[in-house]
């Protein structure tokens, strides 16, 4: 009976550690994806400024509050 309880306790601790590591890895992946999205948006904004200097995107940006 005691051995089974010890095994169950070890299992729970091991699963908790794996879950914690998985949450940390997921947070890191989320951070990396956010950086990629921000760079893509920045690049797209630069592209729009170069391609369409008097277009609707620039007029909308000029009207947008800072």
Buried (B, 14 or more C-beta within 10 A) or exposed (E): EEEEEEEEEEEEEEEEEEEEEEEEEEEEEEEEEEEEEEEEEEEEEEEBEEEEEEEEBEEEEEEEEE
